[in-house]
C-alpha cells in the first residue's frame, strides 16, 4: 500500500521522542506528509524539522531531558522517588516497582485517546500511524479503531515479550547480576498480575467500543499487541530474526539518530591525545549520585591524565568537587556529537547510548539498573562487546578489573557492528516500509 500521510504519536519522553522524530524526518524526506502528535513541550523541535505538529497528550508522566527537574504532578514525583529508591535495593526490587507503576505510566485515559485519534483520522485522512511500543493506550486506541499502524520499539526487542516471557522480566540476565530464585518468583507474580490487569482493561475497552460492529477481537496479552504490518526495532539483529520480505516486517534499524557536529567549546576539551571517558547514566538514573561519584573516582585513579566527561543531570552541582580542567561535569551534554571523540563509554545500558556507542565502535562498561537494560547487558556480554558490572555491588577493584577487561575487547568486533549500524538507520527503515528498498 502507498502511504501518503503518516501520523507519528510520541510519548513525552526525551529518550523516545528523538528516535521517533528522526524516523518521521526520514519519511518526510521521501515525500510523505508527516504529522507528529506529542505534548506541547516538543512543538518547537517538531516544527524546526518542517513537520506538522499536533498537540496530543498521551501520558501524565514526562521526561524533557532531566526527569527530576521536569514539571510533574505530585503523584508522578512520588513515583519517581519510589523508583530511584528501588534502584538502590537491586534489580528485582526495581523491576517490581516498575511493574507496579505501569498502569499510571502507560495506560493513560484510553477512552479519551480513542476520541482524539478518531478525530485526527477524520480530519487529516491518515494512511498510517506509527506508535511507540510503550504507548499502550495509543496502541489500544488504534487497534479499537481498526486503523493501520506500525509499532516502533526504541528499547530492547524483548520489551515485546515472546510466548515464553513474562512482561518486564528479563529473558536473560548478565552474569554480573545475581538474582535469587525466590526473588524471581516474586517478580514473575507481579508481572503476571500487571499483565492480567492491563489485558482486562484492553478487552473491556475493545468490547465497549466495538459493541455493535465487532471489527476487532479480544486479545490474550496487552503487552504482546503489536502491528500486523511491521515492527521496527532500534537495535541489532543479534539473533537473526529480521524479516523484510513478507508482512509483518521485522526491521532492525541499528540506530535512530543523526550525526551531529561538536561545537568549538567542546572541541577545545576533547581535541587532544589523552584518553577520553564518558560517564552517563541517562536522564533518569543520573539521580544516583553515589554511583556517579564512585565511577568518577575509579576512572580518575585508573587514568590520571584522561579527560573524563560526566553527564550528571540535576547532580551536576552536587558533584562539583570533582571538577577540573580534565573532569567535565555537566547537567546535560551533547552526547551524540561527543561520541566520535570518546574512547570508553561507562553507562547504564540504555538503548540510545548503546546504539550511539556501537555506531562509533566504542568500548563499553555497562551497569544495568532497570527496564530493558539487563537484556541489553546480556547481549553485549554474550557478543563480547563490553564488560558488565552490578551497579549496586562494585568497588574500585572491580572497576580496575573492568578497565583491564574492556581494553581486551576486539576492535574488529566493534567495527563489524559499527558498519552494520552505519549502513542502516531511519532512512533504511522508511524505505523498507514504503517498498523502496
Beta strands, then each sheet from edge to edge (+ up, - down):
strand 1: 5-9
strand 2: 33-38
strand 3: 52-55
strand 4: 128-132
strand 5: 149-153
strand 6: 230-233
strand 7: 249-252
strand 8: 276-280
strand 9: 307-311
strand 10: 327-330
strand 11: 344-347
strand 12: 363-366
strand 13: 387-388
sheet 1: 3+ 2+ 1+ 4+ 5+ 6+ 7+
sheet 2: 10+ 9+ 8+ 11+ 12+ 13+
end
